Amino acid sequence: MIAVKRLIEILEEELGKVIELHEIGYETVWLMHEEIDERLVPIHVIAHLADPIICESANYTDEKGDYYTLIVVETGNIENYEVLLKNDEVVKQSEQEDSI
Protein backbone atom coordinates (compact mmCIF):
# COMPACT_ATOMS: atom_id res chain seq x y z
CA MET A 1 0.00 0.00 0.00
CA ILE A 2 3.01 2.24 -0.52
CA ALA A 3 1.39 3.72 -3.63
CA VAL A 4 -1.73 4.76 -1.70
CA LYS A 5 0.27 6.54 1.00
CA ARG A 6 2.51 8.27 -1.55
CA LEU A 7 -0.41 9.36 -3.76
CA ILE A 8 -2.19 10.89 -0.76
CA GLU A 9 1.03 12.73 0.22
CA ILE A 10 1.60 14.02 -3.31
CA LEU A 11 -2.01 15.11 -3.90
CA GLU A 12 -2.37 16.81 -0.54
CA GLU A 13 0.74 18.83 -1.35
CA GLU A 14 -0.28 19.55 -4.97
CA LEU A 15 -4.00 20.17 -4.42
CA GLY A 16 -3.79 21.62 -0.92
CA LYS A 17 -6.61 19.51 0.47
CA VAL A 18 -7.03 16.39 2.58
CA ILE A 19 -7.58 13.21 0.59
CA GLU A 20 -9.44 10.44 2.43
CA LEU A 21 -8.19 6.87 2.16
CA HIS A 22 -11.57 5.60 0.90
CA GLU A 23 -11.28 7.99 -2.10
CA ILE A 24 -8.20 6.17 -3.42
CA GLY A 25 -8.35 3.13 -5.71
CA TYR A 26 -5.56 0.55 -5.43
CA GLU A 27 -4.21 -2.51 -7.18
CA THR A 28 -1.09 -4.61 -7.33
CA VAL A 29 -0.09 -6.15 -10.65
CA TRP A 30 2.61 -8.59 -11.66
CA LEU A 31 4.11 -7.78 -15.04
CA MET A 32 6.70 -9.39 -17.27
CA HIS A 33 9.47 -7.14 -18.61
CA GLU A 34 7.92 -6.98 -22.07
CA GLU A 35 4.57 -5.82 -20.62
CA ILE A 36 5.99 -2.66 -19.03
CA ASP A 37 5.65 0.57 -21.02
CA GLU A 38 9.19 1.96 -21.45
CA ARG A 39 7.78 5.51 -21.59
CA LEU A 40 6.68 5.04 -17.98
CA VAL A 41 9.48 2.87 -16.60
CA PRO A 42 12.82 2.93 -18.44
CA ILE A 43 14.43 -0.44 -19.16
CA HIS A 44 17.53 0.36 -17.09
CA VAL A 45 15.34 0.71 -13.98
CA ILE A 46 14.00 -2.87 -14.23
CA ALA A 47 16.69 -4.70 -16.21
CA HIS A 48 18.16 -6.36 -13.12
CA LEU A 49 14.79 -7.57 -11.79
CA ALA A 50 13.46 -11.09 -12.34
CA ASP A 51 10.02 -11.70 -13.86
CA PRO A 52 7.40 -11.04 -12.71
CA ILE A 53 7.91 -7.45 -11.62
CA ILE A 54 5.51 -6.31 -8.92
CA CYS A 55 3.98 -2.87 -9.42
CA GLU A 56 1.54 -1.01 -7.21
CA SER A 57 -0.93 1.47 -8.60
CA ALA A 58 -3.11 4.00 -6.78
CA ASN A 59 -5.60 6.36 -8.39
CA TYR A 60 -7.85 9.28 -7.51
CA THR A 61 -10.39 11.38 -9.40
CA ASP A 62 -10.93 14.92 -8.16
CA GLU A 63 -14.13 16.98 -8.26
CA LYS A 64 -13.15 18.44 -11.67
CA GLY A 65 -12.85 14.96 -13.15
CA ASP A 66 -9.04 14.96 -13.32
CA TYR A 67 -7.72 11.41 -12.90
CA TYR A 68 -4.42 10.90 -11.05
CA THR A 69 -2.48 7.64 -11.08
CA LEU A 70 0.70 6.79 -9.19
CA ILE A 71 2.66 3.71 -10.22
CA VAL A 72 5.32 2.42 -7.83
CA VAL A 73 7.92 -0.18 -8.83
CA GLU A 74 10.12 -1.71 -6.15
CA THR A 75 13.55 -1.89 -7.75
CA GLY A 76 15.76 -3.05 -4.91
CA ASN A 77 17.24 0.43 -4.58
CA ILE A 78 16.71 2.56 -1.49
CA GLU A 79 14.00 4.58 -3.23
CA ASN A 80 11.19 2.99 -5.23
CA TYR A 81 10.66 4.11 -8.81
CA GLU A 82 7.53 6.29 -9.10
CA VAL A 83 5.54 7.59 -12.04
CA LEU A 84 2.73 10.11 -11.54
CA LEU A 85 0.14 10.57 -14.28
CA LYS A 86 -2.67 13.08 -14.59
CA ASN A 87 -5.34 12.16 -17.13
CA ASP A 88 -2.97 9.48 -18.50
CA GLU A 89 -0.14 11.95 -19.16
CA VAL A 90 3.17 11.68 -17.27
CA VAL A 91 3.51 14.56 -14.81
CA LYS A 92 6.49 13.35 -12.78
CA GLN A 93 8.92 10.42 -12.83
CA SER A 94 11.63 9.32 -10.44
CA GLU A 95 15.15 10.10 -11.46
CA GLN A 96 17.12 6.93 -10.85
CA GLU A 97 20.59 6.06 -11.90
CA ASP A 98 21.30 2.75 -13.59
CA SER A 99 20.42 -0.31 -11.55
CA ILE A 100 22.78 -1.75 -8.96
C-alpha positions as CSV (number, residue, x, y, z in Angstrom):
1,M,0.0,0.0,0.0
2,I,3.0,2.2,-0.5
3,A,1.4,3.7,-3.6
4,V,-1.7,4.8,-1.7
5,K,0.3,6.5,1.0
6,R,2.5,8.3,-1.6
7,L,-0.4,9.4,-3.8
8,I,-2.2,10.9,-0.8
9,E,1.0,12.7,0.2
10,I,1.6,14.0,-3.3
11,L,-2.0,15.1,-3.9
12,E,-2.4,16.8,-0.5
13,E,0.7,18.8,-1.3
14,E,-0.3,19.5,-5.0
15,L,-4.0,20.2,-4.4
16,G,-3.8,21.6,-0.9
17,K,-6.6,19.5,0.5
18,V,-7.0,16.4,2.6
19,I,-7.6,13.2,0.6
20,E,-9.4,10.4,2.4
21,L,-8.2,6.9,2.2
22,H,-11.6,5.6,0.9
23,E,-11.3,8.0,-2.1
24,I,-8.2,6.2,-3.4
25,G,-8.4,3.1,-5.7
26,Y,-5.6,0.6,-5.4
27,E,-4.2,-2.5,-7.2
28,T,-1.1,-4.6,-7.3
29,V,-0.1,-6.1,-10.6
30,W,2.6,-8.6,-11.7
31,L,4.1,-7.8,-15.0
32,M,6.7,-9.4,-17.3
33,H,9.5,-7.1,-18.6
34,E,7.9,-7.0,-22.1
35,E,4.6,-5.8,-20.6
36,I,6.0,-2.7,-19.0
37,D,5.7,0.6,-21.0
38,E,9.2,2.0,-21.5
39,R,7.8,5.5,-21.6
40,L,6.7,5.0,-18.0
41,V,9.5,2.9,-16.6
42,P,12.8,2.9,-18.4
43,I,14.4,-0.4,-19.2
44,H,17.5,0.4,-17.1
45,V,15.3,0.7,-14.0
46,I,14.0,-2.9,-14.2
47,A,16.7,-4.7,-16.2
48,H,18.2,-6.4,-13.1
49,L,14.8,-7.6,-11.8
50,A,13.5,-11.1,-12.3
51,D,10.0,-11.7,-13.9
52,P,7.4,-11.0,-12.7
53,I,7.9,-7.4,-11.6
54,I,5.5,-6.3,-8.9
55,C,4.0,-2.9,-9.4
56,E,1.5,-1.0,-7.2
57,S,-0.9,1.5,-8.6
58,A,-3.1,4.0,-6.8
59,N,-5.6,6.4,-8.4
60,Y,-7.9,9.3,-7.5
61,T,-10.4,11.4,-9.4
62,D,-10.9,14.9,-8.2
63,E,-14.1,17.0,-8.3
64,K,-13.1,18.4,-11.7
65,G,-12.8,15.0,-13.1
66,D,-9.0,15.0,-13.3
67,Y,-7.7,11.4,-12.9
68,Y,-4.4,10.9,-11.0
69,T,-2.5,7.6,-11.1
70,L,0.7,6.8,-9.2
71,I,2.7,3.7,-10.2
72,V,5.3,2.4,-7.8
73,V,7.9,-0.2,-8.8
74,E,10.1,-1.7,-6.2
75,T,13.6,-1.9,-7.7
76,G,15.8,-3.1,-4.9
77,N,17.2,0.4,-4.6
78,I,16.7,2.6,-1.5
79,E,14.0,4.6,-3.2
80,N,11.2,3.0,-5.2
81,Y,10.7,4.1,-8.8
82,E,7.5,6.3,-9.1
83,V,5.5,7.6,-12.0
84,L,2.7,10.1,-11.5
85,L,0.1,10.6,-14.3
86,K,-2.7,13.1,-14.6
87,N,-5.3,12.2,-17.1
88,D,-3.0,9.5,-18.5
89,E,-0.1,12.0,-19.2
90,V,3.2,11.7,-17.3
91,V,3.5,14.6,-14.8
92,K,6.5,13.4,-12.8
93,Q,8.9,10.4,-12.8
94,S,11.6,9.3,-10.4
95,E,15.2,10.1,-11.5
96,Q,17.1,6.9,-10.8
97,E,20.6,6.1,-11.9
98,D,21.3,2.7,-13.6
99,S,20.4,-0.3,-11.5
100,I,22.8,-1.7,-9.0
